[in-house]
Amino acid sequence: MSDVEGDVPSAVVPSGPMDINTAIQEVLKQALIADGLARGVREASKALDKRQALLCILAENCDEPMYKKLITALCMEHGIPLIKVDSNMKLGEWAGLCKIDQEGKARKVVKCSSCVVRDWGKDGPAHDVVQDYLKSQK
């Protein structure tokens, strides 16, 4: 028997600079691990109202226009940074609202139009990229 049983492929680290979507995905994963992620309009609006939010992410292709207005208004009122992504399907996958099969592919993805980061989890290069992006947006 060898010391290493089965080859477990490690996560591939991109060699170039990290783009904002990859950074958001990593930040959401770390927040989910730290139990600091509010997903959906109810949880997101509660976190925004209580001023627990550090960052809010909203999907552009949301079906309900009032939903976008509510989240945007709460972010503006409390001075919480808002990042918009193009797809609610992608945001649902990034926020952990899916099943992962044996190959590591996302199955049964549930759409998510907004999520709020209440706790960053552990800091990493993705956190720095998101912070730099937010500074550049101001």
Salt bridges, closest charged atoms under 4 A:
ASP49 OD1 - HIS78 NE2 3.62
ASP86 OD1 - LYS90 NZ 3.38
ASP101 OD2 - ARG107 NE 2.97
ASP123 OD1 - HIS127 ND1 3.73
ASP128 OD1 - HIS127 ND1 3.97
